[in-house]
Amino acid sequence: MNPLGKKVNYDSLNAHQKETYNFQKVSAIFADYGYTTIKLSDDWMGADFIAISSDGNIYLKVQLKGRLSFYKKYIGKEIRICFHDSESGKWFLYPHDELLKEVEPELIGTESWDSHGGYSFPGLSDKNKSRLEQYRIS
């Protein structure tokens, strides 16, 4: 028997537990590239965590999301969005504002973007898979 017990069923976790789980999973990926991650207790400057390169020359403000998402409140904050695509098993890390420039024409006119200030895609179309490939981290 495994001394840790049984593996957790992700779908049985609450929203806070899922965010913690995802932070731990993605931190391991960042570690593979020489980054240390620091979880923030609140969304400081829009970030859930900070990633710092081992040489200290790069730091990234990262917001964890459940899927490809854009929010007006992140514009101009140098936020990177990180999410796990459950369908493909891939993790992505993209610069919010840079990718938004390409995607925003598709968001304008939706109630979610125009009235609520955000938009998240329920799944990845072939077009978005292609856009995201350069931002794949696993």
N, CA, C and O atoms as a GROMACS GRO file, in nm:
protein
  552
    1MET      N    1   0.085  -0.120   0.000
    1MET     CA    2   0.000   0.000   0.000
    1MET      C    3   0.088   0.125   0.000
    1MET      O    4   0.190   0.130   0.069
    2ASN      N    5   0.049   0.221  -0.076
    2ASN     CA    6   0.121   0.349  -0.085
    2ASN      C    7   0.112   0.423   0.048
    2ASN      O    8   0.002   0.437   0.102
    3PRO      N    9   0.224   0.472   0.102
    3PRO     CA   10   0.219   0.542   0.231
    3PRO      C   11   0.140   0.673   0.226
    3PRO      O   12   0.102   0.726   0.331
    4LEU      N   13   0.114   0.725   0.108
    4LEU     CA   14   0.035   0.847   0.096
    4LEU      C   15  -0.114   0.818   0.082
    4LEU      O   16  -0.197   0.909   0.089
    5GLY      N   17  -0.149   0.693   0.062
    5GLY     CA   18  -0.289   0.657   0.043
    5GLY      C   19  -0.324   0.655  -0.105
    5GLY      O   20  -0.239   0.630  -0.190
    6LYS      N   21  -0.450   0.682  -0.133
    6LYS     CA   22  -0.499   0.681  -0.271
    6LYS      C   23  -0.480   0.818  -0.334
    6LYS      O   24  -0.484   0.920  -0.266
    7LYS      N   25  -0.459   0.818  -0.466
    7LYS     CA   26  -0.453   0.944  -0.540
    7LYS      C   27  -0.589   1.012  -0.533
    7LYS      O   28  -0.694   0.947  -0.533
    8VAL      N   29  -0.585   1.144  -0.528
    8VAL     CA   30  -0.707   1.221  -0.519
    8VAL      C   31  -0.778   1.226  -0.654
    8VAL      O   32  -0.715   1.226  -0.760
    9ASN      N   33  -0.910   1.229  -0.649
    9ASN     CA   34  -0.991   1.247  -0.768
    9ASN      C   35  -1.010   1.397  -0.786
    9ASN      O   36  -1.080   1.461  -0.708
   10TYR      N   37  -0.948   1.453  -0.889
   10TYR     CA   38  -0.952   1.597  -0.912
   10TYR      C   39  -1.094   1.651  -0.913
   10TYR      O   40  -1.121   1.757  -0.857
   11ASP      N   41  -1.185   1.579  -0.977
   11ASP     CA   42  -1.323   1.626  -0.989
   11ASP      C   43  -1.396   1.633  -0.855
   11ASP      O   44  -1.498   1.700  -0.843
   12SER      N   45  -1.343   1.564  -0.753
   12SER     CA   46  -1.407   1.566  -0.621
   12SER      C   47  -1.361   1.684  -0.536
   12SER      O   48  -1.414   1.707  -0.428
   13LEU      N   49  -1.261   1.760  -0.584
   13LEU     CA   50  -1.209   1.873  -0.508
   13LEU      C   51  -1.296   1.996  -0.525
   13LEU      O   52  -1.362   2.014  -0.628
   14ASN      N   53  -1.298   2.082  -0.423
   14ASN     CA   54  -1.369   2.208  -0.436
   14ASN      C   55  -1.282   2.306  -0.513
   14ASN      O   56  -1.167   2.274  -0.545
   15ALA      N   57  -1.333   2.425  -0.542
   15ALA     CA   58  -1.261   2.521  -0.627
   15ALA      C   59  -1.126   2.561  -0.567
   15ALA      O   60  -1.027   2.568  -0.639
   16HIS      N   61  -1.121   2.586  -0.437
   16HIS     CA   62  -0.995   2.625  -0.372
   16HIS      C   63  -0.895   2.509  -0.377
   16HIS      O   64  -0.777   2.531  -0.404
   17GLN      N   65  -0.941   2.388  -0.352
   17GLN     CA   66  -0.854   2.271  -0.356
   17GLN      C   67  -0.801   2.248  -0.498
   17GLN      O   68  -0.685   2.209  -0.515
   18LYS      N   69  -0.883   2.271  -0.598
   18LYS     CA   70  -0.839   2.256  -0.737
   18LYS      C   71  -0.731   2.358  -0.770
   18LYS      O   72  -0.634   2.324  -0.839
   19GLU      N   73  -0.746   2.482  -0.723
   19GLU     CA   74  -0.644   2.583  -0.750
   19GLU      C   75  -0.512   2.544  -0.682
   19GLU      O   76  -0.405   2.560  -0.742
   20THR      N   77  -0.518   2.494  -0.560
   20THR     CA   78  -0.397   2.450  -0.489
   20THR      C   79  -0.334   2.333  -0.562
   20THR      O   80  -0.212   2.329  -0.579
   21TYR      N   81  -0.414   2.238  -0.603
   21TYR     CA   82  -0.368   2.121  -0.678
   21TYR      C   83  -0.297   2.166  -0.806
   21TYR      O   84  -0.186   2.121  -0.835
   22ASN      N   85  -0.362   2.254  -0.881
   22ASN     CA   86  -0.303   2.302  -1.007
   22ASN      C   87  -0.175   2.380  -0.983
   22ASN      O   88  -0.081   2.369  -1.062
   23PHE      N   89  -0.169   2.458  -0.876
   23PHE     CA   90  -0.046   2.530  -0.843
   23PHE      C   91   0.068   2.432  -0.818
   23PHE      O   92   0.180   2.453  -0.866
   24GLN      N   93   0.041   2.327  -0.745
   24GLN     CA   94   0.146   2.227  -0.716
   24GLN      C   95   0.192   2.157  -0.844
   24GLN      O   96   0.312   2.138  -0.865
   25LYS      N   97   0.099   2.120  -0.927
   25LYS     CA   98   0.132   2.053  -1.054
   25LYS      C   99   0.216   2.143  -1.144
   25LYS      O  100   0.318   2.099  -1.198
   26VAL      N  101   0.174   2.267  -1.161
   26VAL     CA  102   0.245   2.356  -1.253
   26VAL      C  103   0.378   2.400  -1.192
   26VAL      O  104   0.472   2.429  -1.266
   27SER      N  105   0.388   2.406  -1.060
   27SER     CA  106   0.516   2.440  -0.996
   27SER      C  107   0.623   2.339  -1.030
   27SER      O  108   0.740   2.375  -1.047
   28ALA      N  109   0.585   2.212  -1.040
   28ALA     CA  110   0.681   2.109  -1.079
   28ALA      C  111   0.733   2.133  -1.221
   28ALA      O  112   0.851   2.111  -1.248
   29ILE      N  113   0.647   2.178  -1.309
   29ILE     CA  114   0.688   2.210  -1.447
   29ILE      C  115   0.783   2.329  -1.446
   29ILE      O  116   0.887   2.326  -1.511
   30PHE      N  117   0.748   2.433  -1.372
   30PHE     CA  118   0.835   2.550  -1.362
   30PHE      C  119   0.971   2.510  -1.306
   30PHE      O  120   1.074   2.561  -1.353
   31ALA      N  121   0.974   2.422  -1.208
   31ALA     CA  122   1.101   2.377  -1.149
   31ALA      C  123   1.190   2.310  -1.253
   31ALA      O  124   1.312   2.324  -1.248
   32ASP      N  125   1.130   2.238  -1.347
   32ASP     CA  126   1.207   2.174  -1.454
   32ASP      C  127   1.282   2.277  -1.539
   32ASP      O  128   1.382   2.244  -1.603
   33TYR      N  129   1.234   2.400  -1.541
   33TYR     CA  130   1.296   2.506  -1.620
   33TYR      C  131   1.374   2.605  -1.533
   33TYR      O  132   1.413   2.713  -1.579
   34GLY      N  133   1.398   2.568  -1.407
   34GLY     CA  134   1.480   2.649  -1.319
   34GLY      C  135   1.408   2.764  -1.252
   34GLY      O  136   1.471   2.862  -1.212
   35TYR      N  137   1.278   2.753  -1.238
   35TYR     CA  138   1.201   2.858  -1.171
   35TYR      C  139   1.154   2.812  -1.034
   35TYR      O  140   1.124   2.695  -1.013
   36THR      N  141   1.149   2.905  -0.942
   36THR     CA  142   1.087   2.885  -0.812
   36THR      C  143   0.954   2.958  -0.816
   36THR      O  144   0.945   3.069  -0.869
   37THR      N  145   0.852   2.897  -0.759
   37THR     CA  146   0.721   2.961  -0.758
   37THR      C  147   0.684   2.999  -0.615
   37THR      O  148   0.717   2.929  -0.519
   38ILE      N  149   0.617   3.111  -0.603
   38ILE     CA  150   0.570   3.159  -0.473
   38ILE      C  151   0.421   3.186  -0.484
   38ILE      O  152   0.378   3.274  -0.558
   39LYS      N  153   0.342   3.108  -0.411
   39LYS     CA  154   0.197   3.126  -0.411
   39LYS      C  155   0.162   3.250  -0.331
   39LYS      O  156   0.214   3.271  -0.222
   40LEU      N  157   0.074   3.330  -0.386
   40LEU     CA  158   0.030   3.452  -0.320
   40LEU      C  159  -0.103   3.427  -0.250
   40LEU      O  160  -0.186   3.352  -0.299
   41SER      N  161  -0.122   3.490  -0.136
   41SER     CA  162  -0.245   3.466  -0.060
   41SER      C  163  -0.367   3.534  -0.122
   41SER      O  164  -0.481   3.493  -0.099
   42ASP      N  165  -0.341   3.638  -0.202
   42ASP     CA  166  -0.451   3.701  -0.275
   42ASP      C  167  -0.399   3.741  -0.412
   42ASP      O  168  -0.279   3.736  -0.437
   43ASP      N  169  -0.486   3.780  -0.497
   43ASP     CA  170  -0.447   3.813  -0.634
   43ASP      C  171  -0.370   3.945  -0.639
   43ASP      O  172  -0.426   4.048  -0.676
   44TRP      N  173  -0.244   3.942  -0.601
   44TRP     CA  174  -0.160   4.060  -0.603
   44TRP      C  175  -0.134   4.102  -0.746
   44TRP      O  176  -0.079   4.025  -0.824
   45MET      N  177  -0.173   4.224  -0.782
   45MET     CA  178  -0.154   4.277  -0.917
   45MET      C  179  -0.209   4.180  -1.023
   45MET      O  180  -0.159   4.174  -1.136
   46GLY      N  181  -0.312   4.105  -0.986
   46GLY     CA  182  -0.375   4.010  -1.077
   46GLY      C  183  -0.314   3.872  -1.079
   46GLY      O  184  -0.362   3.786  -1.152
   47ALA      N  185  -0.208   3.848  -1.000
   47ALA     CA  186  -0.136   3.721  -1.005
   47ALA      C  187  -0.174   3.628  -0.890
   47ALA      O  188  -0.196   3.673  -0.778
   48ASP      N  189  -0.182   3.498  -0.920
   48ASP     CA  190  -0.199   3.395  -0.818
   48ASP      C  191  -0.064   3.353  -0.761
   48ASP      O  192  -0.052   3.317  -0.644
   49PHE      N  193   0.039   3.360  -0.849
   49PHE     CA  194   0.173   3.327  -0.802
   49PHE      C  195   0.277   3.400  -0.884
   49PHE      O  196   0.251   3.449  -0.993
   50ILE      N  197   0.397   3.406  -0.827
   50ILE     CA  198   0.512   3.465  -0.892
   50ILE      C  199   0.609   3.351  -0.924
   50ILE      O  200   0.630   3.262  -0.841
   51ALA      N  201   0.666   3.354  -1.042
   51ALA     CA  202   0.769   3.257  -1.081
   51ALA      C  203   0.899   3.334  -1.102
   51ALA      O  204   0.903   3.432  -1.177
   52ILE      N  205   1.006   3.291  -1.034
   52ILE     CA  206   1.135   3.359  -1.040
   52ILE      C  207   1.239   3.264  -1.095
   52ILE      O  208   1.254   3.152  -1.047
   53SER      N  209   1.312   3.309  -1.198
   53SER     CA  210   1.416   3.224  -1.258
   53SER      C  211   1.530   3.204  -1.159
   53SER      O  212   1.550   3.285  -1.069
   54SER      N  213   1.603   3.095  -1.176
   54SER     CA  214   1.709   3.060  -1.082
   54SER      C  215   1.819   3.164  -1.077
   54SER      O  216   1.887   3.177  -0.975
   55ASP      N  217   1.840   3.240  -1.185
   55ASP     CA  218   1.941   3.346  -1.182
   55ASP      C  219   1.885   3.478  -1.130
   55ASP      O  220   1.958   3.575  -1.116
   56GLY      N  221   1.755   3.481  -1.102
   56GLY     CA  222   1.692   3.600  -1.046
   56GLY      C  223   1.665   3.711  -1.146
   56GLY      O  224   1.619   3.819  -1.108
   57ASN      N  225   1.693   3.687  -1.272
   57ASN     CA  226   1.677   3.792  -1.373
   57ASN      C  227   1.537   3.801  -1.433
   57ASN      O  228   1.502   3.901  -1.495
   58ILE      N  229   1.458   3.697  -1.413
   58ILE     CA  230   1.323   3.696  -1.470
   58ILE      C  231   1.223   3.665  -1.360
   58ILE      O  232   1.242   3.572  -1.281
   59TYR      N  233   1.118   3.743  -1.354
   59TYR     CA  234   1.006   3.706  -1.269
   59TYR      C  235   0.879   3.725  -1.349
   59TYR      O  236   0.864   3.820  -1.426
   60LEU      N  237   0.788   3.634  -1.329
   60LEU     CA  238   0.662   3.633  -1.402
   60LEU      C  239   0.546   3.640  -1.305
   60LEU      O  240   0.543   3.568  -1.206
   61LYS      N  241   0.449   3.726  -1.334
   61LYS     CA  242   0.324   3.729  -1.258
   61LYS      C  243   0.227   3.637  -1.332
   61LYS      O  244   0.196   3.658  -1.449
   62VAL      N  245   0.181   3.534  -1.261
   62VAL     CA  246   0.102   3.430  -1.326
   62VAL      C  247  -0.035   3.417  -1.259
   62VAL      O  248  -0.046   3.411  -1.137
   63GLN      N  249  -0.136   3.412  -1.342
   63GLN     CA  250  -0.273   3.387  -1.299
   63GLN      C  251  -0.312   3.247  -1.347
   63GLN      O  252  -0.304   3.218  -1.466
   64LEU      N  253  -0.353   3.162  -1.254
   64LEU     CA  254  -0.398   3.027  -1.289
   64LEU      C  255  -0.545   3.030  -1.329
   64LEU      O  256  -0.628   3.090  -1.260
   65LYS      N  257  -0.575   2.967  -1.439
   65LYS     CA  258  -0.714   2.957  -1.485
   65LYS      C  259  -0.743   2.812  -1.521
   65LYS      O  260  -0.653   2.730  -1.536
   66GLY      N  261  -0.871   2.782  -1.534
   66GLY     CA  262  -0.913   2.648  -1.570
   66GLY      C  263  -0.917   2.625  -1.720
   66GLY      O  264  -0.931   2.512  -1.767
   67ARG      N  265  -0.906   2.735  -1.795
   67ARG     CA  266  -0.913   2.725  -1.942
   67ARG      C  267  -0.866   2.855  -2.004
   67ARG      O  268  -0.836   2.951  -1.933
   68LEU      N  269  -0.859   2.859  -2.135
   68LEU     CA  270  -0.818   2.978  -2.209
   68LEU      C  271  -0.912   3.093  -2.174
   68LEU      O  272  -1.033   3.085  -2.199
   69SER      N  273  -0.855   3.200  -2.117
   69SER     CA  274  -0.937   3.309  -2.063
   69SER      C  275  -0.872   3.444  -2.086
   69SER      O  276  -0.750   3.457  -2.095
   70PHE      N  277  -0.957   3.546  -2.095
   70PHE     CA  278  -0.913   3.684  -2.109
   70PHE      C  279  -1.002   3.773  -2.025
   70PHE      O  280  -1.123   3.752  -2.018
   71TYR      N  281  -0.940   3.872  -1.960
   71TYR     CA  282  -1.015   3.962  -1.873
   71TYR      C  283  -0.963   4.104  -1.889
   71TYR      O  284  -0.842   4.127  -1.894
   72LYS      N  285  -1.056   4.199  -1.898
   72LYS     CA  286  -1.018   4.339  -1.910
   72LYS      C  287  -0.937   4.385  -1.789
   72LYS      O  288  -0.850   4.472  -1.802
   73LYS      N  289  -0.964   4.330  -1.671
   73LYS     CA  290  -0.894   4.372  -1.550
   73LYS      C  291  -0.745   4.336  -1.551
   73LYS      O  292  -0.669   4.389  -1.471
   74TYR      N  293  -0.703   4.248  -1.641
   74TYR     CA  294  -0.560   4.211  -1.650
   74TYR      C  295  -0.483   4.294  -1.753
   74TYR      O  296  -0.360   4.286  -1.758
   75ILE      N  297  -0.553   4.370  -1.833
   75ILE     CA  298  -0.487   4.448  -1.938
   75ILE      C  299  -0.388   4.547  -1.876
   75ILE      O  300  -0.422   4.622  -1.784
   76GLY      N  301  -0.267   4.546  -1.928
   76GLY     CA  302  -0.163   4.638  -1.882
   76GLY      C  303  -0.092   4.595  -1.755
   76GLY      O  304  -0.009   4.670  -1.703
   77LYS      N  305  -0.121   4.478  -1.703
   77LYS     CA  306  -0.060   4.433  -1.577
   77LYS      C  307   0.053   4.332  -1.597
   77LYS      O  308   0.108   4.280  -1.500
   78GLU      N  309   0.089   4.305  -1.723
   78GLU     CA  310   0.197   4.210  -1.754
   78GLU      C  311   0.172   4.072  -1.692
   78GLU      O  312   0.262   4.009  -1.637
   79ILE      N  313   0.048   4.029  -1.702
   79ILE     CA  314   0.006   3.900  -1.648
   79ILE      C  315   0.024   3.791  -1.753
   79ILE      O  316   0.000   3.812  -1.872
   80ARG      N  317   0.068   3.677  -1.707
   80ARG     CA  318   0.068   3.556  -1.789
   80ARG      C  319  -0.040   3.464  -1.734
   80ARG      O  320  -0.054   3.449  -1.612
   81ILE      N  321  -0.114   3.405  -1.823
   81ILE     CA  322  -0.219   3.312  -1.783
   81ILE      C  323  -0.166   3.171  -1.802
   81ILE      O  324  -0.107   3.138  -1.905
   82CYS      N  325  -0.188   3.089  -1.702
   82CYS     CA  326  -0.145   2.949  -1.709
   82CYS      C  327  -0.269   2.862  -1.690
   82CYS      O  328  -0.348   2.884  -1.598
   83PHE      N  329  -0.285   2.763  -1.775
   83PHE     CA  330  -0.397   2.670  -1.759
   83PHE      C  331  -0.361   2.533  -1.813
   83PHE      O  332  -0.271   2.517  -1.896
   84HIS      N  333  -0.435   2.436  -1.764
   84HIS     CA  334  -0.420   2.296  -1.806
   84HIS      C  335  -0.538   2.261  -1.893
   84HIS      O  336  -0.654   2.276  -1.853
   85ASP      N  337  -0.510   2.213  -2.013
   85ASP     CA  338  -0.616   2.167  -2.102
   85ASP      C  339  -0.641   2.020  -2.070
   85ASP      O  340  -0.561   1.934  -2.105
   86SER      N  341  -0.752   1.993  -2.006
   86SER     CA  342  -0.779   1.856  -1.961
   86SER      C  343  -0.796   1.759  -2.078
   86SER      O  344  -0.771   1.639  -2.063
   87GLU      N  345  -0.839   1.809  -2.192
   87GLU     CA  346  -0.858   1.721  -2.308
   87GLU      C  347  -0.724   1.667  -2.361
   87GLU      O  348  -0.712   1.548  -2.389
   88SER      N  349  -0.625   1.754  -2.374
   88SER     CA  350  -0.496   1.714  -2.429
   88SER      C  351  -0.394   1.679  -2.321
   88SER      O  352  -0.295   1.610  -2.348
   89GLY      N  353  -0.418   1.725  -2.199
   89GLY     CA  354  -0.322   1.704  -2.091
   89GLY      C  355  -0.206   1.804  -2.093
   89GLY      O  356  -0.110   1.790  -2.017
   90LYS      N  357  -0.214   1.904  -2.180
   90LYS     CA  358  -0.106   2.001  -2.194
   90LYS      C  359  -0.129   2.122  -2.102
   90LYS      O  360  -0.242   2.159  -2.073
   91TRP      N  361  -0.017   2.180  -2.057
   91TRP     CA  362  -0.019   2.305  -1.983
   91TRP      C  363   0.028   2.416  -2.075
   91TRP      O  364   0.118   2.397  -2.157
   92PHE      N  365  -0.034   2.533  -2.061
   92PHE     CA  366   0.001   2.650  -2.142
   92PHE      C  367   0.028   2.769  -2.051
   92PHE      O  368  -0.031   2.783  -1.944
   93LEU      N  369   0.119   2.855  -2.096
   93LEU     CA  370   0.152   2.979  -2.026
   93LEU      C  371   0.163   3.088  -2.132
   93LEU      O  372   0.257   3.088  -2.212
   94TYR      N  373   0.067   3.178  -2.135
   94TYR     CA  374   0.066   3.280  -2.241
   94TYR      C  375   0.059   3.420  -2.183
   94TYR      O  376  -0.002   3.442  -2.078
   95PRO      N  377   0.121   3.515  -2.252
   95PRO     CA  378   0.110   3.655  -2.211
   95PRO      C  379  -0.030   3.706  -2.246
   95PRO      O  380  -0.068   3.711  -2.363
   96HIS      N  381  -0.104   3.742  -2.144
   96HIS     CA  382  -0.244   3.782  -2.160
   96HIS      C  383  -0.264   3.886  -2.270
   96HIS      O  384  -0.342   3.866  -2.363
   97ASP      N  385  -0.194   3.999  -2.257
   97ASP     CA  386  -0.218   4.110  -2.349
   97ASP      C  387  -0.176   4.078  -2.492
   97ASP      O  388  -0.241   4.120  -2.587
   98GLU      N  389  -0.067   4.006  -2.506
   98GLU     CA  390  -0.017   3.973  -2.640
   98GLU      C  391  -0.116   3.884  -2.715
   98GLU      O  392  -0.147   3.910  -2.831
   99LEU      N  393  -0.164   3.780  -2.650
   99LEU     CA  394  -0.259   3.690  -2.716
   99LEU      C  395  -0.396   3.757  -2.731
   99LEU      O  396  -0.469   3.731  -2.827
  100LEU      N  397  -0.431   3.843  -2.636
  100LEU     CA  398  -0.558   3.914  -2.645
  100LEU      C  399  -0.568   3.997  -2.774
  100LEU      O  400  -0.675   4.005  -2.834
  101LYS      N  401  -0.458   4.057  -2.816
  101LYS     CA  402  -0.459   4.137  -2.939
  101LYS      C  403  -0.507   4.054  -3.058
  101LYS      O  404  -0.575   4.104  -3.146
  102GLU      N  405  -0.471   3.928  -3.058
  102GLU     CA  406  -0.509   3.839  -3.167
  102GLU      C  407  -0.653   3.789  -3.153
  102GLU      O  408  -0.723   3.771  -3.253
  103VAL      N  409  -0.696   3.767  -3.031
  103VAL     CA  410  -0.826   3.705  -3.005
  103VAL      C  411  -0.939   3.806  -2.987
  103VAL      O  412  -1.055   3.772  -3.011
  104GLU      N  413  -0.908   3.927  -2.944
  104GLU     CA  414  -1.011   4.023  -2.907
  104GLU      C  415  -1.118   4.047  -3.014
  104GLU      O  416  -1.235   4.063  -2.979
  105PRO      N  417  -1.083   4.051  -3.143
  105PRO     CA  418  -1.192   4.070  -3.242
  105PRO      C  419  -1.301   3.965  -3.232
  105PRO      O  420  -1.416   3.992  -3.266
  106GLU      N  421  -1.267   3.846  -3.185
  106GLU     CA  422  -1.367   3.739  -3.168
  106GLU      C  423  -1.449   3.757  -3.040
  106GLU      O  424  -1.557   3.699  -3.027
  107LEU      N  425  -1.398   3.835  -2.946
  107LEU     CA  426  -1.466   3.854  -2.817
  107LEU      C  427  -1.562   3.972  -2.820
  107LEU      O  428  -1.667   3.970  -2.755
  108ILE      N  429  -1.526   4.075  -2.897
  108ILE     CA  430  -1.609   4.196  -2.905
  108ILE      C  431  -1.747   4.158  -2.960
  108ILE      O  432  -1.760   4.090  -3.061
  109GLY      N  433  -1.847   4.205  -2.890
  109GLY     CA  434  -1.984   4.174  -2.930
  109GLY      C  435  -2.046   4.063  -2.848
  109GLY      O  436  -2.166   4.039  -2.856
  110THR      N  437  -1.965   3.992  -2.768
  110THR     CA  438  -2.022   3.890  -2.680
  110THR      C  439  -2.065   3.958  -2.551
  110THR      O  440  -2.002   4.054  -2.507
  111GLU      N  441  -2.170   3.910  -2.490
  111GLU     CA  442  -2.217   3.967  -2.363
  111GLU      C  443  -2.111   3.951  -2.255
  111GLU      O  444  -2.090   4.040  -2.174
  112SER      N  445  -2.045   3.837  -2.255
  112SER     CA  446  -1.944   3.810  -2.154
  112SER      C  447  -1.833   3.915  -2.157
  112SER      O  448  -1.795   3.968  -2.052
  113TRP      N  449  -1.781   3.945  -2.274
  113TRP     CA  450  -1.671   4.043  -2.287
  113TRP      C  451  -1.723   4.186  -2.270
  113TRP      O  452  -1.666   4.264  -2.194
  114ASP      N  453  -1.828   4.219  -2.341
  114ASP     CA  454  -1.877   4.357  -2.342
  114ASP      C  455  -1.939   4.398  -2.207
  114ASP      O  456  -1.915   4.510  -2.161
  115SER      N  457  -2.016   4.311  -2.145
  115SER     CA  458  -2.088   4.347  -2.023
  115SER      C  459  -2.018   4.305  -1.894
  115SER      O  460  -2.030   4.372  -1.791
  116HIS      N  461  -1.945   4.194  -1.901
  116HIS     CA  462  -1.885   4.138  -1.778
  116HIS      C  463  -1.733   4.151  -1.774
  116HIS      O  464  -1.672   4.123  -1.671
  117GLY      N  465  -1.673   4.191  -1.884
  117GLY     CA  466  -1.530   4.218  -1.885
  117GLY      C  467  -1.439   4.097  -1.892
  117GLY      O  468  -1.320   4.107  -1.862
  118GLY      N  469  -1.493   3.985  -1.930
  118GLY     CA  470  -1.409   3.866  -1.942
  118GLY      C  471  -1.469   3.764  -2.035
  118GLY      O  472  -1.589   3.766  -2.065
  119TYR      N  473  -1.385   3.675  -2.081
  119TYR     CA  474  -1.432   3.569  -2.169
  119TYR      C  475  -1.341   3.448  -2.150
  119TYR      O  476  -1.218   3.460  -2.149
  120SER      N  477  -1.403   3.331  -2.134
  120SER     CA  478  -1.325   3.208  -2.129
  120SER      C  479  -1.385   3.109  -2.227
  120SER      O  480  -1.507   3.095  -2.239
  121PHE      N  481  -1.298   3.040  -2.296
  121PHE     CA  482  -1.340   2.945  -2.398
  121PHE      C  483  -1.368   2.809  -2.332
  121PHE      O  484  -1.283   2.758  -2.260
  122PRO      N  485  -1.485   2.752  -2.356
  122PRO     CA  486  -1.518   2.624  -2.291
  122PRO      C  487  -1.432   2.507  -2.340
  122PRO      O  488  -1.415   2.408  -2.269
  123GLY      N  489  -1.378   2.519  -2.458
  123GLY     CA  490  -1.290   2.417  -2.515
  123GLY      C  491  -1.196   2.484  -2.613
  123GLY      O  492  -1.209   2.603  -2.641
  124LEU      N  493  -1.102   2.408  -2.664
  124LEU     CA  494  -1.005   2.465  -2.757
  124LEU      C  495  -1.038   2.425  -2.900
  124LEU      O  496  -1.034   2.308  -2.936
  125SER      N  497  -1.072   2.524  -2.981
  125SER     CA  498  -1.093   2.501  -3.123
  125SER      C  499  -0.957   2.473  -3.188
  125SER      O  500  -0.853   2.497  -3.127
  126ASP      N  501  -0.959   2.424  -3.309
  126ASP     CA  502  -0.833   2.401  -3.381
  126ASP      C  503  -0.755   2.532  -3.395
  126ASP      O  504  -0.632   2.533  -3.385
  127LYS      N  505  -0.826   2.641  -3.420
  127LYS     CA  506  -0.762   2.772  -3.433
  127LYS      C  507  -0.690   2.810  -3.303
  127LYS      O  508  -0.576   2.857  -3.307
  128ASN      N  509  -0.757   2.791  -3.189
  128ASN     CA  510  -0.694   2.826  -3.061
  128ASN      C  511  -0.583   2.728  -3.023
  128ASN      O  512  -0.486   2.768  -2.960
  129LYS      N  513  -0.597   2.604  -3.060
  129LYS     CA  514  -0.487   2.508  -3.037
  129LYS      C  515  -0.362   2.554  -3.112
  129LYS      O  516  -0.251   2.548  -3.058
  130SER      N  517  -0.381   2.600  -3.233
  130SER     CA  518  -0.269   2.649  -3.313
  130SER      C  519  -0.209   2.775  -3.251
  130SER      O  520  -0.087   2.788  -3.242
  131ARG      N  521  -0.294   2.867  -3.208
  131ARG     CA  522  -0.245   2.990  -3.143
  131ARG      C  523  -0.164   2.959  -3.017
  131ARG      O  524  -0.065   3.025  -2.989
  132LEU      N  525  -0.207   2.859  -2.942
  132LEU     CA  526  -0.147   2.830  -2.814
  132LEU      C  527  -0.020   2.745  -2.821
  132LEU      O  528   0.057   2.741  -2.725
  133GLU      N  529   0.002   2.679  -2.932
  133GLU     CA  530   0.114   2.583  -2.937
  133GLU      C  531   0.246   2.647  -2.897
  133GLU      O  532   0.327   2.581  -2.831
  134GLN      N  533   0.272   2.771  -2.935
  134GLN     CA  534   0.399   2.835  -2.900
  134GLN      C  535   0.409   2.865  -2.750
  134GLN      O  536   0.516   2.897  -2.700
  135TYR      N  537   0.297   2.854  -2.679
  135TYR     CA  538   0.296   2.880  -2.535
  135TYR      C  539   0.284   2.753  -2.450
  135TYR      O  540   0.261   2.760  -2.329
  136ARG      N  541   0.298   2.637  -2.514
  136ARG     CA  542   0.289   2.510  -2.441
  136ARG      C  543   0.413   2.490  -2.356
  136ARG      O  544   0.526   2.505  -2.403
  137ILE      N  545   0.392   2.457  -2.228
  137ILE     CA  546   0.504   2.433  -2.138
  137ILE      C  547   0.516   2.285  -2.100
  137ILE      O  548   0.615   2.247  -2.036
  138SER      N  549   0.420   2.203  -2.136
  138SER     CA  550   0.432   2.057  -2.113
  138SER      C  551   0.351   1.983  -2.216
  138SER      O  552   0.347   1.860  -2.215
   0.00000   0.00000   0.00000
